[in-house]
Amino acid sequence: MIANFRKLFPSFRKISQCSRTFSNVKNDLKTEYDAIVVGAGHNGLVTAAYLQKSGKNVCVLERRHVIGGAAVTEEIVPGFKFSRASYVLSLLRPQIITDLELKKYGLKVYLRDPNSYTPLIKPGGLDGKARSLLLGRDGEENVRQIAQFSKKDAEMFVKYEHMLERIVAAIEPLLDSNPVYLPHVLASATFKEKLSQLPSLKSLLQSVPSEENDVSAFTELMTAPTTKILDKWFESEPLKATLATDSVIGAMISPKTPGSGYVLLHHVMGELEGIKGAWGYVEGGMGSVSQAIANCATDHGASVFTNKPVSSIIVENNEARGVVLEDGTEIKAKAVLSNATPKVTFLDLLPKGSLPQDVELDLRSISYESPVTKINVAVNELPNFLADPNKQKGEIMPHHRATIHLNCEHSDLIHDGYLDAQRGTFSKSPMIEMVIPSSLDPTIAPPGSHVCLLFTQYTPYELRDGQWDDATRNLYADTVFDIIESYAPGFKDSVVGRDILTPPDIEKIFGLTGGNIFHGSMSLDQLYTSRPITKLSNYKCPIKGLYLCGSGAHPGGGVMGVPGRQAAQVALKDLK
């Protein structure tokens, strides 16, 4: 089918743009602005919107032909619009949606329910007949689903969710505030510097869970392996494995890795339409999020340009004075805010020797290790799972709207995939998260056809034997497709086209160092006061007028818009 499609559409690998091109939308590129934002990813666009709304003249420079960064929609296969990197929405903070009036500017979200679907290859459970586990917002139905495997777990799950809700409620304010900046807390700091940390210290102290048992649970979530946590709560698989997937998404870790519990916590902090923990699909794909933010920014006067790659940041007298484009064009500004990764921002774009040696050393030690290969698939039929067959051909069932977990019957399967990557090979039995956004959004695929987005791991950046080329990409994708076929026979025959993005591809296309979707690992040593490093955790740089506004800053990847908003607020204080 793939070969036949390529004969019909020999140029199908060429990417057509779905999001609006912003090159010279309102104005020609000027030689000077109040602020320049490097990169039109969602955080960079949020930065521009807040700055422009505050009266600053802002220019956003995007190196690609399309805005959005990782939150982008692209038509890889004719007629099919893919959320090419990110794929679901939850962690876009409600206050940002309100402040930037994103619904007014085109944001429309389809809420998902149920949230999670785990089919089984072989029937199991207490009676040996259970075929799947489906979890959503209906508490009674969750109890019924889990009781197929363990009545005890069904009772404990309610308590487990309430525990997570209390901890999230306690620590969630930390997402919306600047982290405590340790250099301004130390004895050597001035009184004014110490005073400036009071709001952050207050947020930190208020984030401590109020119940004694929750304090213990929070400490464990932050430090323990996920398997240790889940083993204390539950006895059954695939419940534990299904929950464990949230602890490793995008991270080169196993559920058995100490600290993996925080990644789990990070992924249950979301909210949509006032519903805690809700996730959804954005109409038109994730590029529509970036589009709405850009619409807000440009409506207030910001200028957004595509095909304008920045080659360097201009530094004069230890101050950022603007940027130089790859074509040699110089653009001056009072402030430069970078939505690129810390590595690109501070080690690639700054003139050599701009930073103190200790800062540069810390920056070079940041981990960008990634296990993710994203595969975007166009299909002409809805997947039909053996565990829950389609009632009628093409009829969308509840589980099609959820995140579909494959190879997740047992946590050991996830761990084994991690061990493969540690040995320098891609997993022969990878963990697969499939979402079918066209199950709710009719705008992204032709009638009767669907978009399947596969978030898979574990695949190392560097292979022990060989390299990532077309042959190895397709070999891995074929491995993934064979596994899907075992759950949903006929899937391979339904494939019209596919787009395979290994960690090096993600790095090359989206500028994400190491292919890491979070702009740096979300490990305890790279969070809060240490994101990206302790001396740069206040969004600033030793170079005056240079700020980090991307996911490499607090609160990190996935929490859409907050780094951009916080960096904008810090810069505004300096620009007064």
Secondary structure, DSSP 8 states (H G I E B T S, - for coil): -HHHHHHH-TTTTS-EE-S---TTSSS---SEEEEEEE--BHHHHHHHHHHHHTT--EEEE-SSSSSBTTS-EEEEETTEEEE-S---B--S-HHHHHHTTTTTTT--EEE-SS-EEEEEEEEESTTS-EEEEEE-S-HHHHHHHHHTT-HHHHHHHHHHHHHHHHHHHHHGGGGGS----GGGTSTTS-HHHHHTTHHHHHHHHHTS-SSHHHHHHHHHHHHS-HHHHHHHH---TTHHHHHHGGGTTTSS--TTSTTHHHHHHHTT--EETTEET--EEETT-THHHHHHHHHHHHHTT-EEESS--EEEEEEETTEEEEEEETTS-EEEEEEEEE-S-HIIIIIISS-TT-S-HHHHHHHHT------EEEEEEEESS---BTTB--SSTT---GGGGSEEEES-SSHHHHHHHHHHHHTTS--SS-EEEEE-GGGT-TTSS-TT-EEEEEEEE---SS-SSS--SHHHHHHHHHHHHHHHHHHSTTHHHHEEEEEEE-HHHHHHHH--GGG-TTSS---GGGSGGGSS-GGGTTSB-SSBTEEE-STTSTT-TTSTTHHHHHHHHHHHHHH-
